[in-house]
Amino acid sequence: MVQKQSAPTVNDEMKGEQMQVLQKALESRIIGQKDLIRSMMLCLLCDGHMLIEGMPGLAKTTAAKTLAQALEGEFQRIQFTPDLLPSDLIGTDVYLHESATFEFRQGPLFHNIILADEVNRAPAKVQSALLEAMEERQVSVGLHTYKLAEIYMVLATQNPIEQEGTYTLPEAQLDRFLMHAVAEYPSHEEEMQILELDDHLSDSRIPQKSVKPVMTQKEILAARDRVRRVYTDRKIKHYAVSLVSATRKPGAYSQKLYDWIQHGASPRATLGLVAAARALAWLNGDGYVTPHHVQQVAPNILRHRIIPTFEAEADGVSRQNIIEHLLEVVAVP
């Protein structure tokens, strides 16, 4: 059995309540999309980035902008296009005639919450510039390196059906995203709520349409520190390692996995599983991580890190199907 940790302190509970307020602020503007909202909060607590896949019009931009407003953060949306240049993201040195010197002008990456819209439409050089910002939290211009904000999160979107004029994201960049969330269509009831919310926000008598800040960036950093201290038993860590190992040696676990998985996940997946499970446990008010927490975050952690075989794709086996079977065949502690 997994050992229990002592109950969370009052301070931890207060911080957890603040995160619940943040979640409600997001849900007040984003109807439905529960998984997307929860994944955004987990990425925020884990200091990670997220890839969002979904059709146009599913509130991906609104979700990112609302998150920035609720955190008193700076938001920047970047529309990725084939003619985009790295300098359009990171900025460039501008020559000043008055002083005969160069001055660096910051690009849109120097904000807290970055929405990289249709990231797969940009060429490899631009994706490489984004990769350095995501992984190193810095950008390089000439001989100089510039640090990015301490609260820094990239939300990248891509259209799942329109592939004309797109560039496939390299595996190295995909692995830098902590999570890959899928934005689904709303239900009938949820779409009715969207219409009602739109009528409410369109009312000219309402002067303020943006979400008020509910947490400071300092409080987010404190919450991250508490998440890192959530107790994780060695058996849970072994379970996370086993799940990832099963994607690399699928034949040792199941013939189906062997037929479906061509390449498995990297150690970043293991680190992401444990970190996200801790964050989920803390959000739920639990004092320790359980296998259920790991299973809940596994789909979004592994979805973009496993490469299906040609046979799996030909048979219509989705990555979600593969992960569900993976969770069935790997023993739970």
Secondary structure, DSSP 8 states (H G I E B T S, - for coil): ---------HHHHHHHHHHHHHHHHHHTTS-S-HHHHHHHHHHHHHT--EEEE--TTSSHHHHHHHHHHHTT--EEEEE--TT--HHHHHEEEEEETTTTEEEEEE-TTSSSEEEEETGGGS-HHHHHHHHHHHHHSEEEETTEEEE--SS-EEEEEE-SS--TT-----HHHHTT-SEEEE-----HHHHHHHHHHHHHHT-TT----S----S-HHHHHHHHHHHHTSB--HHHHHHHHHHHHHHHSGGGT-HHHHHHEEE---HHHHHHHHHHHHHHHHHTT-SB--HHHHHHHHHHHHTTT-EE-HHHHHTT--HHHHHHHHHHHS---
